[in-house]
Amino acid sequence: MGFTTILSETQCLRNILGALNDRVQNKKRLHSITQQTSRIAAHQSDRFSQRMVKTGQNVAHDSEDIL
């Protein structure tokens, strides 16, 4: 095995490790985005529920006023 072959194989291994590192970083970013999306969805759901309760209370008050 010549010196050039060793350098070539070393570069090949570096490329493979770089690609694997990129995949790990992408998975971490994806996980972070998924967590953020879940938090946002939960917050929006809470806000929607609060609005529905408030709307229900307003309808009840309006009904009492009509009666």
N, C-alpha and C positions, 0 to 999 in steps of 0.2 A: 504494500500500500504506500503510495507516494504522499509527499507533503501536500500536494495540491488536492488529492483525494480527501485527506483528513480535513483540510480547510473547507472543502465543499460539503462534506458530511456535517461538520460543525455548523456551517451556515444553515444547512437543511434542518438540523435539530433546533437551532435558534428560531427559525421560521415557524416550526411546529409549536415550540413553547410560546412564541408570540401569539400565534393563533389561539392556542388554548387559553392564554391569559385574556385575550380579547373576549372569548366566550364567557369566561368567568365574570369579567366586568359587565358584559351585557346582561348576564343573569342577575347580577346584583342590581343593575339599573332597573331591570324589569320587575324585580321583587319590590324595589322602592316605589316604582310607579304604581304597582298593584296595591301596595299599602296606602298610598296617597289617595288613589281612586276609591278604595273602600272607606276611608275616613270621610271623603267628600260625599260619597253616596249616603253614608249614615247621617251626616249632618243635614243633607238635603231632605232625607226621609223624616228626620226630627222636625225640621221646619215645616214640611208639608203637614205632618200630623198636628202640629200646633195650630196651623192655619185652619185645618179642618175642624178642630175643637172650637176655635174662635168663631168660625162660620156657623157651626152648630149652635153655639151660645147666642149668636146674633139672631139666628132664625127663631130660636126659642123665645127670645125677648120680643121680637117682632110679632110672633104669634100671640103672646100674652097681651101686647098692646092692642091687637086687632080684636081679641075677645073682650 
